[in-house]
């Protein structure tokens, strides 16, 4: 898993790097960014993963997320992977919500997607192993995860499936139940096939219904988000957490939309929230 540095920039008392490597999980080159705050030699820093949404790459949050000052203050590494495999030989589809840029953080089982679209393995196994090998300051015993929209769906489902690995979970405008929205029906149907029983491990509300638990949860959602009612359906997560007894802070933020203007407004809150839970 040879890693190459694409760029590095000094920012907010730390180093913002972009890296690429050949992924065994996806069979393609993959690009990701890592922000490492300044730290004393030998210090171990907690890790916060940020998963991006439909059409995005690692660059969206890296350039517009406004997380570095908060991460530097809290001493938290932030890692931003890509959202899907890419390349001329990778299958794609018409539209923004399926194919390249829309991996949905699943392991596809249907042809032709199964060969490359294995973002679950990439995020849960391959990239963490690479980070552990290449970034010795990263404390892989203290990991949190967050994300936006499709990436919020990824953060919730990955966190629920791996509670021993991810000590803190949050999300911005997440797709909370792909079983119950057009984005999810298209993506999970295409990647996993028509048997909806196979979709449940990729649906946060279904995972909670089936017994998965988190110690607590933070979600921010704008009430002016034009995807709220048809695609995101935050209320389903509110009900699922209440029924399961999961302490969840799910905040409806008045006037905010689905954009990085919204995400950047509350990013420092999320970084601080994770930092508190990832203390040594």
N, C-alpha and C positions, 0 to 999 in steps of 0.2 A: 504494500500500500504506500508507494512512494508519493510524497506530497511536494508540490512545487508552490512557491510563493509568487503570486501574481503582482501584488502591490503591498506596500505598508506606508502608513501615514501616522504621524504624531498627532494626538488629539486628546484634549481634556486630561492630560497627565497619564497617558497610556498609549498603546500601540494598536491601531486598527489595521488588521491584515486581511487580505483576500487570498485564498489558496485554491488549488485544484489538484485532483488526483483521479486515478483510474479506479472506478468502482466495480468490485466483483458482484455486488448486489444488483446493480442496474445494467452492467455491461457497457457502461459509457463513462466518459469523463464527467466528474461532478465538481462544482464550484461552491465554496462556502466562505463566510467571513467570520473572523474571531476578533473581538476586542479584549485586550488584556490590560487591566490597570497596572500602573507602577506598583511594585511590591518589593519587599526586602528579599534578598536571596534566600532560597529555601522555603519561603512562605507558600502555603497551599491556599488557593482561592476557590470559592464555590463557583459552580457553572450554571448559567441560565440559558436554556435553549429557546430560540424564538422561531416558530414555524409560520411561514408566510401564506398568503391566500391566493386565490385564483388569478392567473396571469402573471404572478410575481416571480422574482428570482431572489437570491440573497441580497441583491442591491437595494430593493425597496426600503427595507427597514434600516439597512446600513446607511443609506443616504438621507432618509427622511424620518427615522424613528426617534431621534433626539434622546438616545439612551445613554450616551457615553458619560456625560457629567454625573448622572445618577449612579452608573456602574463604577466610575472612578471613586466617588464618595463612599460607596458601600463596599468596594473591593470585590466586585463580582465580574467574572468573565461572561461575555455574551457571545453565543454562537448562533449564526443564522445560515442554515442550509438552503439549498435550492428546493423548489417545489415538485420537481419531476425530472426524469432523465431527458436528455436533449441530444440531438445529432441527426444527421441526414438519414441514418438507417433506423431511427426510432419511429414507430408508428405514430400517427397523429390523426386528428379528426377536425371536422368543420366546427367552428364556434370556439369560444373561450373557456367553456366549462367542462371540457373532456379532452384528454390527450396531453400534449406538451403544455406545461404550466399548470396542469390540473391533476396532479398525481393522487390527491386525496389521502395520502399517507397510508395506502393499503398495499398488500401483496396481491397483485392481479392473478387470477386463475384462468382467465379466458384468453383465447387467441384473438389477435396477435399481441395483446398487451402483456401477457405473462412473462415474456422474455426480458423485458426491461422495467416494467412498472412494478418495482418491488421497494417502494419507499418505506414501508414498515420495517423491513429488514435493514434498510440503509440507516434510518433514524434510530432504531432500537439497538442495533448491533454494530454495523460496520463503522459508521462515523464516530460513535463513542470510543471504539477501540483505537481508531486513528488519533483522536484527540488525546487519549490517555498516553499513547506512544510518543506523540510529537510535542505535547504541551505539558511538561512535567510539573508546572505550577497548578494545573487543573486538578482540583480535588474531586475525583469521580465518585466519592462517597457522599458528596453534597451536591446533588443536581436538582434543579427546578426546571419547569417547562411552561412556556406560554406561547401564544400565537394569535393570529387574526383571521377571522372568517373561516375559510377552509383550513387554515393553520390553527385556528381556535378549536375546530373539530379535531384536528390532529393532536393538539396538546391535551384536550380532555380525554380522548380515547387512549392515547399512549400513557398518560398519567394514571388512568383508571386500570389499565392492564398491567402496569408496572409500579405499584405503590411502594415497593421496597427500593426501587431505583430513584424515583422522582419524589423528593421530600416535599415539594410544593408545586401547585398547579394553578394557573390562572389563564384567562383568555380575554380577548377583545372581540366583540361581535361574533361569537362562534356559531357555526352551523351545529345546533345541539342535537338534531335528530335527522340524519340523512334518510332514514326510513320514511320520513314524513314531509319531504320537500322535493321539489323538482330537481334541484341540483344533485341531491343525494340519489334520487331514483335513477337519473341518467348515469351518474358516475359509478355507483355501486352495481347497478344492473349491467353496465358495460364491462366493468373490470372483474366482477365476481359471478355474473350470471343471474338468472331469474329467481333462484331459491333465496328468499329473503331471510331464512334462518342463518345463512352464511353472512348476512350483512350485520348481524347484531353485535359482533365484536368490533365493529366500526361505527357504532352509534352510541353516544354518551348516555342518552336516556335509557336505552336498552341495556347497556352494561350495568348501570345503577339498578335497574329493575331486576337484573339477573344476579345481583349480589355484590358487584364491585363497589368499593368505598374509598373515600378520600377523607383525611382528617379535617380539612376545610378547603374552601375554594373562593377565589375572587374572580368575578366577571364584570366587565364594563361594557355597556351597550348603549349606543345613542338612540334616543327616541325619534330622531328625524332620519334614521337610516332607512333608505328606500327598499332594502331587502328584509327588513325586520319581520313583517307579517307573513310573507310568502315563503321565505327561505330559511331564516334564522330561528324564528319561533322560540324566543328566549323563555317564554312562559312555560314551555314543556320542561325545561331544565329546572325552573323554580319549583314546579310540582314534583318532579322526580327527586330532587334533593330534600324537599320537605317530607315526602313520604318515607324516604330512606333515613331521615335523621342526620343528613350531612350538613354541618354548619357552613352555609354558603352566603357570601356577601355578593349579591347580584344587583348591580347598580344601574338604573336607567338614567342616562345622562341627558338632561333636556337640551334640545337644539343641536345635538351632535349627529353627524352623518356617518358614513362607512369609510371615510378616507383617513389618510395619515394625519390630517389636521386633528382628527379625533384621537387617533392612537397616540400621537406625540404629546397630546394634552395630559394623558394619564399614564404615560410610560414610566415616569419617575415614581409614581405611586406603586406600580407593579414591581419595579426593581426593588424598592424599599421593602415591600411586603414579602417578596421572596428572600431578600437578604436576612430579614428577621428570622425566617424559618430555616435558613441554611447556615445559621451560626454554628461554629465549631462546638 
